[in-house]
């Protein structure tokens, strides 16, 4: 009988202590929504200007133009192809840093290994800001 009582007591304590994951699902949804909103928050004009300046200071304009295809796709085409989600932004940053080929044809994209993720992210945010331009 004592073992049954101890088992029930331990079970009650565990269930009372471990219910925070589902105790308030609306609070969890709000936290997730806040996190997602922060990741996709609007970019201020100064950050967009910084992205454009970085693009101009590197060799990007050798292959890319804002609204017309050159050796590589136009930035407006890139912005149309990818939703501006945190995952896509990070993926494009890695592509800028490591280079790549195959998504837009067989012309390889030059890698930029000395570029930081933060700098690449600023550039990608500028490119994504062109999403609604033709």
N, C-alpha and C positions, 0 to 999 in steps of 0.2 A: 504494500500500500504506500509505503514511504517513497519508493521509486516512482510510482505513478504521480504522486504529489510533486516531487522534485521535477519530473519531466514536464508536467503541466506548468509549473512556475517558470521554468526556463523558457518554455515555448511562449508564454505570455510576455516575458521580458523581451525576448527577441522580436516578437511581432510589434511590441510597443516602440522599440528603439529603431527598427529598420524600415519604417513605413514612409520615410520622407520622399522617396522617389515618386510615389504615386499619390501621396496624400493631397497634394494640391496641383493637379495637372494644369490648371489655368495659369498658375504662377510660373510653371516650367515653360509653357508656351510663350508667356510674356518675355521671359528671359531669353529664349531662343529668338524671338522676334526682335528684341533689342540688339542682340548680337549680330543677327543678319543685317539689320538696318545700319548698324555701325560699320559693317564691312562694305556695304554698298551705298554709304552716305554720299550725298552730292559733293563733288569736288569744287573747291573754291577757284576763282579765276586766277589767283596767283599760282596755284599748283598747276593749272592747265598751261599757263604761260611758261612755267618752269619746264614742263614736259616738252613743249614746242621748242624751247631754247636748247634743251638737251638733244633733241632729234636733229636740230640744225647744226649742233657742234660736232656730231659724230658723222659717220659716213652713210647714214640712213637715206639721205636724199639722192644718193647715187642710184639706188634701186627703187625707191618709193616716192610717190607724190601724194598729195593730200586727196585729190579727187580723180586722178587718172592713173591707169595702169602704166607702169614702166617695166623694168625687168621683174619687179615684184608687184604684188597687188597694191592698189591704192589704199590709203589708210581708211577711207570711207568703206571700202569693200571688207576690210578686216573687221571694222566695227559692226558691219551688217551681219557678218558670218558668226560672230561670237556674242552670246549674251554677256553682259557685263557682270558676271558673277565672280565672287572671290576665286573660285577654282579656275575659271577661264583666264582671269587676270594673271594669276600665278603661273599658269601654263604658258601664256604668252611671254611672260617675263623670262621664264626658263628658256624659251625658244630664242628670245633676243640674245640672251647670254651664251647659250650653247650652240646656236645656229640650228639649221635643219634643212630638210628638203622633202618634197612629196605632197604637201598639202595644197600648194598653189602651182604645182608643176615640178619639173625637174631642175630648175635653176636653184642652186643652193643659197641659203641665207647665210651670210657671213656671221660667224660667232663674235661676240663681244665679251670675252672672259674677264676683262678688268672692270666691267660694269657691275655695280652692286644691285641686289634685288630691289632695294628702295628706289634707286634711280630708274631702273627698268619699270618699276611699278608706276612711277610718275609719268613716264613716257606712255605706257599702256593706258593709263587713265585719260591722258590727252587724246589718244587714238579713239578710245571708247566714247569720248565726248562728241565725236563726229558721227555717231550712230544714226542720227536722223537727218544728216546732210546727204545730198545726192551729188 
